[in-house]
Amino acid sequence: MAWVEKRGTKHRVRLRMPDGTVTTDSTHELRADAVLRAKEIDVEVARDTFIDPRGGRIPLSDWVPIWESTHQASPATWAAYRSHLRLHILPTLGPLLLVDIRRQHVKTLSVALGKRLSPRTVADVIMVLSMILQEAVEDRRIPFNPCRGIRIPKGIRAERPHATAEQVAAIVARQARPSDGLMILTAAYTGMRWGELAGLHRDNLDLATSSIYVHPDVGALHEVEGKLYLGPPKTNDSVRHIRLPRFLTNLLATHLAEHPHDTVFPGARGYHQRRSNFNRRAWTPAVAGDPKRAIPPILPGMHFHDLRHTHKTWLIEDGIPEIAQARRLGHRLAGVRGIYSHVTEPMITNLVNALQRRWETTRAEDTDRVVRWLRPAA
């Protein structure tokens, strides 16, 4: 049972805990408020909803390691979480006790971050903070999550560019290494992610059936804190077989015959490539051009990931069913569409034939130049 004690000019609510210790729940200016709180505590104890105030009297900086010890996430996700904590959350809110973090603290943090970070990054930072504080709620350390209901302006996201088949061929033809060019071409005609292509192993490329298998355990190359390793693809739905058009199968067969490495698209020394190196060396110069050398741009500002946008756009133009598009890109349709829609062999055949036609109907000088360049012995 809780009771009220006067201490100086204030009134504090006291109670005896199950372990026999006496603690203070709260302090009030008016006795009436303290009495009301004492009655509320008695009701909460009877309903087993009372939160021990001592549990929340721990700094956020001390609670984070406790949360980290049991939270499960991929290495890449952990790297992002720790970056947000180190750079944005703990410098501002770390010294505060969990019970002292108010909604205004969170809103002030989001406003300050919004002055120097993108809306997407601010939303990610607040999401991490909310996740940590929600765990404190579930652990019955604080009564509510001060991040709940706070809206972060998303801003206006610009539409990402996509390329035509001719533009893809032009980007490929500008590569200094045939392996880089073929990797770009494969991305455009399969919709595979960077990590899925950079980590692709010979064993997962079946030329006999013209298909690529994205493996559930080692189907993607990841880079976390400067270290490269093979691991699972982005989602469970990313584990898939991707059928290849005939021209791409032929180019890949020649490519594999010309190098002995296990990785289909190796770096200069035969090992896995870093995305930053590839962008600096191969991708950005090709799409941005070089005015000093009178090389015009093709699609300045386009990212390698935009080849997935390109592939999706091509499938839409060719009238491919939405379920077949989603399966090829490693997505899952939401709701009833995903449950009652299925991909059939005729759908896959139509999809691959459409990609083959797109290649064959690309301007002859573009495709001939790419084929001659990728297959100099032909």
Buried (B, 14 or more C-beta within 10 A) or exposed (E): EBBBEEEEEEBBBBBEEEEEEEEEBBBBEEEEBBBBBBEBBBEBBEEEEBBBBBBBEBBBBEBBEBBBEEBEEEEBEBBBBBBBBEEBBBEBBBEBBBBBBEBEBBBEBBEEBBEEBEBEBBBBBBBBBBBBBBBBBEBEBBBEBBBEEBEBEEEEEEEEBBBBBBBBBBBBBBBEEBBBBBBBBBBBBBBBBBBBBBBBBEEBBBEEEBBBBBBEEBBBBBBBEEEBEBBBBBEEBBBBBBBBBBBBBBBBBBBBEEBEBEBBBBBEEEEBBBBEEBBEBBBBBBBBBEEEEEEEEBBEEBBBEBBBBBBBBBBEEBEBBBBBBBBBBBBBBEEEEBEEBEBEEEBBEBBBEBBBEBBEEBEEEBBEBBBEBBBEEE
